[in-house]
Amino acid sequence: MNPERPGTDEPADVRLVELEAEELYARERYQLYKARAYGSRLTSAGRLRELEQRSKLATRRLNRAKADRRPPASIE
């Protein structure tokens, strides 16, 4: 148990932090490569699509992990 946040599992918190870092890294790489495509340097459309796909998948993994951590809604 995490003393700062009672009722939370530390491994789950660590995994969420890892997923947030992965999502940020993937998103930033995609954005940087997309910006590079507007410049004079050569870029690959295939590489741009690959980075976009990786960014989307990382975002989905993070969103799913966050959704799994939410307590279920009470039905009354």
N, CA, C and O atoms as a Tinker XYZ file with bonds, in Angstrom:
   304  protein
     1  N      0.839000   -1.190000    0.000000    73     2
     2  CA     0.000000    0.000000    0.000000    64     1     3
     3  C      0.874000    1.240000    0.000000    63     2     4     5
     4  O      1.932000    1.278000    0.628000    81     3
     5  N      0.420000    2.234000   -0.702000    73     3     6
     6  CA     1.115000    3.496000   -0.770000    64     5     7
     7  C      0.629000    4.373000    0.387000    63     6     8     9
     8  O     -0.562000    4.677000    0.453000    81     7
     9  N      1.520000    4.792000    1.307000    73     7    10
    10  CA     1.079000    5.578000    2.457000    64     9    11
    11  C      0.527000    6.947000    2.061000    63    10    12    13
    12  O     -0.300000    7.507000    2.781000    81    11
    13  N      0.969000    7.490000    0.932000    73    11    14
    14  CA     0.491000    8.804000    0.512000    64    13    15
    15  C     -0.911000    8.728000   -0.077000    63    14    16    17
    16  O     -1.687000    9.679000    0.022000    81    15
    17  N     -1.228000    7.601000   -0.686000    73    15    18
    18  CA    -2.542000    7.426000   -1.306000    64    17    19
    19  C     -3.111000    6.091000   -0.856000    63    18    20    21
    20  O     -2.910000    5.076000   -1.524000    81    19
    21  N     -3.811000    6.078000    0.255000    73    19    22
    22  CA    -4.346000    4.820000    0.761000    64    21    23
    23  C     -5.284000    4.162000   -0.242000    63    22    24    25
    24  O     -6.039000    4.834000   -0.945000    81    23
    25  N     -5.222000    2.842000   -0.294000    73    23    26
    26  CA    -6.107000    2.092000   -1.172000    64    25    27
    27  C     -5.580000    1.928000   -2.584000    63    26    28    29
    28  O     -6.285000    1.406000   -3.447000    81    27
    29  N     -4.338000    2.371000   -2.839000    73    27    30
    30  CA    -3.773000    2.201000   -4.172000    64    29    31
    31  C     -2.630000    1.213000   -4.116000    63    30    32    33
    32  O     -1.912000    1.129000   -3.119000    81    31
    33  N     -2.470000    0.482000   -5.172000    73    31    34
    34  CA    -1.360000   -0.461000   -5.276000    64    33    35
    35  C     -0.189000    0.238000   -5.944000    63    34    36    37
    36  O     -0.347000    0.866000   -6.991000    81    35
    37  N      0.961000    0.131000   -5.350000    73    35    38
    38  CA     2.128000    0.781000   -5.906000    64    37    39
    39  C      2.496000    0.229000   -7.280000    63    38    40    41
    40  O      2.812000    1.029000   -8.161000    81    39
    41  N      2.478000   -1.098000   -7.529000    73    39    42
    42  CA     2.820000   -1.584000   -8.868000    64    41    43
    43  C      1.895000   -1.031000   -9.952000    63    42    44    45
    44  O      2.346000   -0.754000  -11.063000    81    43
    45  N      0.619000   -0.871000   -9.646000    73    43    46
    46  CA    -0.312000   -0.304000  -10.623000    64    45    47
    47  C      0.047000    1.150000  -10.901000    63    46    48    49
    48  O     -0.030000    1.601000  -12.044000    81    47
    49  N      0.439000    1.883000   -9.864000    73    47    50
    50  CA     0.845000    3.276000  -10.040000    64    49    51
    51  C      2.103000    3.362000  -10.900000    63    50    52    53
    52  O      2.217000    4.237000  -11.757000    81    51
    53  N      3.032000    2.464000  -10.670000    73    51    54
    54  CA     4.273000    2.444000  -11.442000    64    53    55
    55  C      3.964000    2.148000  -12.900000    63    54    56    57
    56  O      4.527000    2.781000  -13.793000    81    55
    57  N      3.084000    1.201000  -13.150000    73    55    58
    58  CA     2.718000    0.849000  -14.527000    64    57    59
    59  C      2.052000    2.026000  -15.218000    63    58    60    61
    60  O      2.313000    2.276000  -16.395000    81    59
    61  N      1.209000    2.743000  -14.519000    73    59    62
    62  CA     0.545000    3.903000  -15.101000    64    61    63
    63  C      1.566000    4.985000  -15.460000    63    62    64    65
    64  O      1.459000    5.617000  -16.510000    81    63
    65  N      2.535000    5.192000  -14.604000    73    63    66
    66  CA     3.593000    6.173000  -14.882000    64    65    67
    67  C      4.392000    5.737000  -16.114000    63    66    68    69
    68  O      4.737000    6.566000  -16.955000    81    67
    69  N      4.682000    4.451000  -16.220000    73    67    70
    70  CA     5.400000    3.936000  -17.391000    64    69    71
    71  C      4.595000    4.167000  -18.667000    63    70    72    73
    72  O      5.144000    4.601000  -19.679000    81    71
    73  N      3.307000    3.880000  -18.621000    73    71    74
    74  CA     2.461000    4.076000  -19.794000    64    73    75
    75  C      2.363000    5.548000  -20.174000    63    74    76    77
    76  O      2.338000    5.882000  -21.359000    81    75
    77  N      2.307000    6.423000  -19.184000    73    75    78
    78  CA     2.281000    7.865000  -19.466000    64    77    79
    79  C      3.571000    8.304000  -20.150000    63    78    80    81
    80  O      3.542000    9.103000  -21.086000    81    79
    81  N      4.699000    7.781000  -19.682000    73    79    82
    82  CA     5.987000    8.128000  -20.287000    64    81    83
    83  C      6.075000    7.591000  -21.714000    63    82    84    85
    84  O      6.562000    8.287000  -22.606000    81    83
    85  N      5.612000    6.366000  -21.937000    73    83    86
    86  CA     5.623000    5.783000  -23.281000    64    85    87
    87  C      4.740000    6.581000  -24.230000    63    86    88    89
    88  O      5.108000    6.814000  -25.382000    81    87
    89  N      3.580000    6.996000  -23.746000    73    87    90
    90  CA     2.651000    7.765000  -24.581000    64    89    91
    91  C      3.265000    9.113000  -24.939000    63    90    92    93
    92  O      3.194000    9.537000  -26.092000    81    91
    93  N      3.859000    9.781000  -23.976000    73    91    94
    94  CA     4.488000   11.071000  -24.224000    64    93    95
    95  C      5.627000   10.937000  -25.230000    63    94    96    97
    96  O      5.742000   11.747000  -26.150000    81    95
    97  N      6.458000    9.930000  -25.058000    73    95    98
    98  CA     7.588000    9.703000  -25.955000    64    97    99
    99  C      7.104000    9.449000  -27.381000    63    98   100   101
   100  O      7.625000   10.044000  -28.324000    81    99
   101  N      6.110000    8.572000  -27.547000    73    99   102
   102  CA     5.595000    8.245000  -28.873000    64   101   103
   103  C      4.956000    9.465000  -29.532000    63   102   104   105
   104  O      5.158000    9.709000  -30.722000    81   103
   105  N      4.188000   10.228000  -28.760000    73   103   106
   106  CA     3.527000   11.418000  -29.301000    64   105   107
   107  C      4.545000   12.461000  -29.737000    63   106   108   109
   108  O      4.408000   13.063000  -30.802000    81   107
   109  N      5.572000   12.674000  -28.908000    73   107   110
   110  CA     6.580000   13.671000  -29.247000    64   109   111
   111  C      7.394000   13.268000  -30.471000    63   110   112   113
   112  O      7.718000   14.115000  -31.304000    81   111
   113  N      7.725000   11.997000  -30.587000    73   111   114
   114  CA     8.468000   11.529000  -31.770000    64   113   115
   115  C      7.656000   11.745000  -33.032000    63   114   116   117
   116  O      8.182000   12.189000  -34.053000    81   115
   117  N      6.357000   11.424000  -32.957000    73   115   118
   118  CA     5.488000   11.629000  -34.114000    64   117   119
   119  C      5.407000   13.111000  -34.478000    63   118   120   121
   120  O      5.528000   13.473000  -35.648000    81   119
   121  N      5.203000   13.963000  -33.476000    73   119   122
   122  CA     5.083000   15.398000  -33.746000    64   121   123
   123  C      6.373000   15.979000  -34.311000    63   122   124   125
   124  O      6.332000   16.815000  -35.214000    81   123
   125  N      7.514000   15.546000  -33.791000    73   123   126
   126  CA     8.794000   16.035000  -34.300000    64   125   127
   127  C      9.028000   15.601000  -35.740000    63   126   128   129
   128  O      9.502000   16.388000  -36.560000    81   127
   129  N      8.696000   14.353000  -36.048000    73   127   130
   130  CA     8.901000   13.861000  -37.410000    64   129   131
   131  C      7.940000   14.564000  -38.370000    63   130   132   133
   132  O      8.302000   14.871000  -39.506000    81   131
   133  N      6.711000   14.818000  -37.904000    73   131   134
   134  CA     5.735000   15.518000  -38.740000    64   133   135
   135  C      6.226000   16.935000  -39.028000    63   134   136   137
   136  O      6.103000   17.415000  -40.155000    81   135
   137  N      6.775000   17.599000  -38.029000    73   135   138
   138  CA     7.323000   18.941000  -38.227000    64   137   139
   139  C      8.516000   18.899000  -39.178000    63   138   140   141
   140  O      8.711000   19.805000  -39.989000    81   139
   141  N      9.297000   17.851000  -39.069000    73   139   142
   142  CA    10.455000   17.685000  -39.936000    64   141   143
   143  C     10.026000   17.551000  -41.397000    63   142   144   145
   144  O     10.739000   17.983000  -42.302000    81   143
   145  N      8.858000   16.949000  -41.619000    73   143   146
   146  CA     8.357000   16.759000  -42.979000    64   145   147
   147  C      8.061000   18.097000  -43.650000    63   146   148   149
   148  O      8.084000   18.184000  -44.878000    81   147
   149  N      7.782000   19.140000  -42.871000    73   147   150
   150  CA     7.520000   20.460000  -43.435000    64   149   151
   151  C      8.804000   21.209000  -43.760000    63   150   152   153
   152  O      8.768000   22.231000  -44.446000    81   151
   153  N      9.924000   20.717000  -43.280000    73   151   154
   154  CA    11.202000   21.367000  -43.534000    64   153   155
   155  C     11.835000   20.866000  -44.818000    63   154   156   157
   156  O     11.176000   20.232000  -45.642000    81   155
   157  N     13.101000   21.150000  -44.979000    73   155   158
   158  CA    13.806000   20.785000  -46.208000    64   157   159
   159  C     14.434000   19.396000  -46.141000    63   158   160   161
   160  O     14.953000   18.909000  -47.146000    81   159
   161  N     14.397000   18.753000  -44.983000    73   159   162
   162  CA    15.019000   17.433000  -44.853000    64   161   163
   163  C     14.099000   16.362000  -45.411000    63   162   164   165
   164  O     12.875000   16.483000  -45.348000    81   163
   165  N     14.693000   15.322000  -45.953000    73   163   166
   166  CA    13.913000   14.230000  -46.509000    64   165   167
   167  C     13.243000   13.426000  -45.402000    63   166   168   169
   168  O     13.837000   13.161000  -44.357000    81   167
   169  N     12.002000   13.046000  -45.650000    73   167   170
   170  CA    11.261000   12.211000  -44.709000    64   169   171
   171  C     10.540000   11.133000  -45.493000    63   170   172   173
   172  O     10.401000   11.216000  -46.713000    81   171
   173  N     10.090000   10.134000  -44.783000    73   171   174
   174  CA     9.384000    9.015000  -45.394000    64   173   175
   175  C      7.930000    9.026000  -44.945000    63   174   176   177
   176  O      7.643000    9.131000  -43.753000    81   175
   177  N      7.018000    8.917000  -45.899000    73   175   178
   178  CA     5.592000    8.865000  -45.567000    64   177   179
   179  C      5.294000    7.610000  -44.753000    63   178   180   181
   180  O      4.451000    7.638000  -43.857000    81   179
   181  N      5.978000    6.513000  -45.059000    73   179   182
   182  CA     5.788000    5.268000  -44.314000    64   181   183
   183  C      6.220000    5.406000  -42.867000    63   182   184   185
   184  O      5.548000    4.915000  -41.960000    81   183
   185  N      7.338000    6.071000  -42.654000    73   183   186
   186  CA     7.833000    6.285000  -41.297000    64   185   187
   187  C      6.881000    7.193000  -40.520000    63   186   188   189
   188  O      6.643000    6.975000  -39.332000    81   187
   189  N      6.341000    8.200000  -41.180000    73   187   190
   190  CA     5.393000    9.091000  -40.540000    64   189   191
   191  C      4.144000    8.319000  -40.108000    63   190   192   193
   192  O      3.656000    8.507000  -38.993000    81   191
   193  N      3.625000    7.453000  -40.980000    73   191   194
   194  CA     2.461000    6.629000  -40.633000    64   193   195
   195  C      2.778000    5.693000  -39.474000    63   194   196   197
   196  O      1.950000    5.500000  -38.584000    81   195
   197  N      3.972000    5.114000  -39.483000    73   195   198
   198  CA     4.381000    4.198000  -38.407000    64   197   199
   199  C      4.428000    4.923000  -37.064000    63   198   200   201
   200  O      3.935000    4.406000  -36.062000    81   199
   201  N      5.013000    6.102000  -37.040000    73   199   202
   202  CA     5.091000    6.879000  -35.797000    64   201   203
   203  C      3.707000    7.319000  -35.340000    63   202   204   205
   204  O      3.426000    7.340000  -34.142000    81   203
   205  N      2.841000    7.671000  -36.287000    73   203   206
   206  CA     1.476000    8.049000  -35.933000    64   205   207
   207  C      0.748000    6.855000  -35.310000    63   206   208   209
   208  O      0.052000    7.004000  -34.306000    81   207
   209  N      0.907000    5.682000  -35.902000    73   207   210
   210  CA     0.259000    4.475000  -35.377000    64   209   211
   211  C      0.775000    4.141000  -33.979000    63   210   212   213
   212  O     -0.009000    3.805000  -33.092000    81   211
   213  N      2.077000    4.229000  -33.782000    73   211   214
   214  CA     2.647000    3.964000  -32.455000    64   213   215
   215  C      2.118000    4.948000  -31.420000    63   214   216   217
   216  O      1.847000    4.573000  -30.279000    81   215
   217  N      1.972000    6.197000  -31.819000    73   215   218
   218  CA     1.444000    7.217000  -30.913000    64   217   219
   219  C      0.001000    6.898000  -30.536000    63   218   220   221
   220  O     -0.367000    6.989000  -29.365000    81   219
   221  N     -0.808000    6.528000  -31.507000    73   219   222
   222  CA    -2.208000    6.197000  -31.244000    64   221   223
   223  C     -2.327000    4.971000  -30.338000    63   222   224   225
   224  O     -3.151000    4.950000  -29.424000    81   223
   225  N     -1.507000    3.957000  -30.592000    73   223   226
   226  CA    -1.557000    2.747000  -29.765000    64   225   227
   227  C     -1.136000    3.038000  -28.325000    63   226   228   229
   228  O     -1.733000    2.517000  -27.383000    81   227
   229  N     -0.117000    3.862000  -28.159000    73   227   230
   230  CA     0.331000    4.215000  -26.809000    64   229   231
   231  C     -0.766000    4.984000  -26.071000    63   230   232   233
   232  O     -0.979000    4.783000  -24.876000    81   231
   233  N     -1.453000    5.861000  -26.793000    73   231   234
   234  CA    -2.554000    6.613000  -26.184000    64   233   235
   235  C     -3.680000    5.674000  -25.772000    63   234   236   237
   236  O     -4.254000    5.827000  -24.693000    81   235
   237  N     -3.998000    4.707000  -26.622000    73   235   238
   238  CA    -5.052000    3.742000  -26.289000    64   237   239
   239  C     -4.687000    2.904000  -25.063000    63   238   240   241
   240  O     -5.528000    2.668000  -24.196000    81   239
   241  N     -3.426000    2.453000  -24.994000    73   239   242
   242  CA    -2.991000    1.665000  -23.837000    64   241   243
   243  C     -3.117000    2.475000  -22.551000    63   242   244   245
   244  O     -3.578000    1.968000  -21.529000    81   243
   245  N     -2.704000    3.739000  -22.614000    73   243   246
   246  CA    -2.792000    4.608000  -21.441000    64   245   247
   247  C     -4.249000    4.836000  -21.044000    63   246   248   249
   248  O     -4.590000    4.751000  -19.865000    81   247
   249  N     -5.097000    5.123000  -22.009000    73   247   250
   250  CA    -6.512000    5.353000  -21.706000    64   249   251
   251  C     -7.167000    4.114000  -21.119000    63   250   252   253
   252  O     -7.980000    4.223000  -20.201000    81   251
   253  N     -6.827000    2.938000  -21.631000    73   251   254
   254  CA    -7.392000    1.702000  -21.100000    64   253   255
   255  C     -6.926000    1.476000  -19.662000    63   254   256   257
   256  O     -7.721000    1.080000  -18.809000    81   255
   257  N     -5.653000    1.723000  -19.391000    73   255   258
   258  CA    -5.132000    1.538000  -18.034000    64   257   259
   259  C     -5.813000    2.504000  -17.061000    63   258   260   261
   260  O     -6.124000    2.136000  -15.928000    81   259
   261  N     -6.040000    3.736000  -17.509000    73   259   262
   262  CA    -6.725000    4.705000  -16.654000    64   261   263
   263  C     -8.174000    4.282000  -16.416000    63   262   264   265
   264  O     -8.685000    4.423000  -15.305000    81   263
   265  N     -8.829000    3.775000  -17.434000    73   263   266
   266  CA   -10.216000    3.336000  -17.315000    64   265   267
   267  C    -10.325000    2.133000  -16.379000    63   266   268   269
   268  O    -11.291000    2.019000  -15.624000    81   267
   269  N     -9.350000    1.247000  -16.427000    73   267   270
   270  CA    -9.354000    0.066000  -15.560000    64   269   271
   271  C     -9.161000    0.436000  -14.099000    63   270   272   273
   272  O     -9.568000   -0.320000  -13.217000    81   271
   273  N     -8.555000    1.572000  -13.827000    73   271   274
   274  CA    -8.299000    2.004000  -12.457000    64   273   275
   275  C     -9.509000    2.698000  -11.835000    63   274   276   277
   276  O     -9.594000    2.806000  -10.611000    81   275
   277  N    -10.432000    3.163000  -12.647000    73   275   278
   278  CA   -11.599000    3.854000  -12.118000    64   277   279
   279  C    -12.501000    2.875000  -11.390000    63   278   280   281
   280  O    -12.696000    1.750000  -11.850000    81   279
   281  N    -13.055000    3.290000  -10.257000    73   279   282
   282  CA   -13.999000    2.397000   -9.575000    64   281   283
   283  C    -15.263000    2.264000  -10.397000    63   282   284   285
   284  O    -15.675000    3.216000  -11.060000    81   283
   285  N    -15.892000    1.084000  -10.361000    73   283   286
   286  CA   -17.122000    0.911000  -11.138000    64   285   287
   287  C    -18.223000    1.836000  -10.626000    63   286   288   289
   288  O    -18.316000    2.109000   -9.429000    81   287
   289  N    -19.038000    2.302000  -11.534000    73   287   290
   290  CA   -20.143000    3.188000  -11.163000    64   289   291
   291  C    -21.186000    2.392000  -10.400000    63   290   292   293
   292  O    -21.498000    1.258000  -10.762000    81   291
   293  N    -21.715000    2.977000   -9.361000    73   291   294
   294  CA   -22.736000    2.297000   -8.579000    64   293   295
   295  C    -24.071000    2.385000   -9.288000    63   294   296   297
   296  O    -24.429000    3.420000   -9.851000    81   295
   297  N    -24.798000    1.290000   -9.252000    73   295   298
   298  CA   -26.112000    1.234000   -9.891000    64   297   299
   299  C    -27.160000    1.219000   -8.785000    63   298   300   301
   300  O    -27.246000    0.287000   -7.986000    81   299
   301  N    -27.942000    2.269000   -8.772000    73   299   302
   302  CA   -28.982000    2.371000   -7.729000    64   301   303
   303  C    -30.300000    2.696000   -8.343000    63   302   304
   304  O    -31.297000    2.823000   -7.633000    81   303
